[in-house]
């Protein structure tokens, strides 16, 4: 895939400046920033050159502006800055044609071609429901995977299930006490059993020890224990997959901690050789220098059972051997920051140089979540309620003549899910946020429904205008508002790269909001001035040009929403 329009002009500006100054382009590249829109599109500050050239920055900028010539760019000095503005042509035609020709792939590239990225995300525990807080790991991970796929990476998405450990022992012994045999394949019943068992274990040490003993039997490979574990695991996975399908998510690998059962002793032996292990109160720990009050990395408990860290070490080594990854990302809450710092540190101490390519993609918490049923925080319940609330709004708008649809149920599902997903992804992932139903489901403002409506609006304009034109004259798009829309569209490939590099889907969310706002500003010009209407009857060339811009906007909105995993209804 060819470089984006924006990147191509930026690179040309960098190279022209570098050639004029007689320095490598790499020295200039990091200094080029977006310009104040009033002055241009790209800006280069001359302050760092003042000392060497013994001139005032404005004088340097003026000289450079006269010397730097780049086809398609208007280069001017503005005080101490050298600014470059995209010339109306051919920029306008290039942006529209690129977006329309690439369709939903617009914004992508081939930077990751031939490289693999492993992404560990979602990761619920078996015999427990997927709670609403899982929305963060699930949708951040899904979007980060989409971003990397768009850039040409081979993505190995792994749903690393919590399917091993004492918590399963609680389910097993709990089922012995509270389970109904006829409901052993009912996920809701397994949850009821787990809740009762967990509560009892907290109050009765003897019951807790029964759970621990069951897990020891699993680790010892006892057939009866493993058969029950397998049955309950399959029940959980079936329930999980139903929710993932609803969200449009499919993992390349559905694995779990159990995948590494029987594969941990070689890892422990390797750690014993380098960096070393030692005993502490009967447990085996990694022999590393630890900070004051820092808990050690435990490999085995005093009863010989392994721990989460042991399995994660085995998993990391296995994933590198299987995939030879360029990057390995763990989309896990900030609460686990110490665990991942220690995990990477142990691998580095083992001499695994590739550990430097492993990243903890951390995220904050969601506050204020509740549903009409009370303090229920199961993800499926939240999605159901989002659909119900969206249906109320859909019906209100149908009655008011604001929405036309042949399938209100499907539209309500798309709006409800889009609202929940965008409500999460619009926030910087490392920050906590407070969930608010009115905010996420608003049809105006910073919401998923607002963006879906913006996309549907472009579709409706094109239908009313007779469809997207096959040909048009880009030179007719001279309005400042038209050029503003074009500049936002042109930036998507750059935003995609930045979002992938920083594993930050909120960059795409903010870009979408900016594009929707700029297009709305442009479209509503016709309310005050008929000559500025998109569907301008009596002037077919200008109408075709504006419909082409509308079509490029539609494509760009659809591409951005797809990266976030949000549906794009064509009628709202």
Secondary structure, DSSP 4 states (H G I P E B T S, - for coil): -PPPHHHHHHHHHHHHHHHHHTS-HHHHHTTEEEPPTTT-SEEEE-GGGHHHHTS-HHHHHHHHHHH---TTEEEEEETTEEEEEE-HHHHHHHHHHHHHHHGGGTT--STTTT-EEEEE---PBTTS--BTTHHHHHHHHHHHHHHHHHTTPEEEEEEEEB-SSHHHHHHHHHHHHH--GGGTT-HHHHHHHHHHHHHHHHH-HHHHHHHHHHHHHHHTT-HHHHHHHHHHHHHHHHHHHHHHHHTT---SEEEEGGGGTT-SHHHHHHHHHTT-EEEETTEEEE-----TTPPP-EEE-TTS-B-HHHHHHHHHHHHHHHH--SEEEEE--GGGHHHHHHHHHHHHHTT-GGGGGEEEE----EES--BTTBS--BHHHHHHHHHHHHHHHHHHHHHTTS---S-HHHHHHHHHHHHHHHHHHTS-TTS-EE--HHHHT-SSSSSHHHHHHHHHHHHHHHHHTTS--S---GGG---HHHHHHHHHHHHHHHHHHHHHHTT-THHHHHHHHHHHHHHHHHHGGGGT-GGG-SS-TT-HHHHHHHHHHHHHHHHHHHHHHHHHT----S--
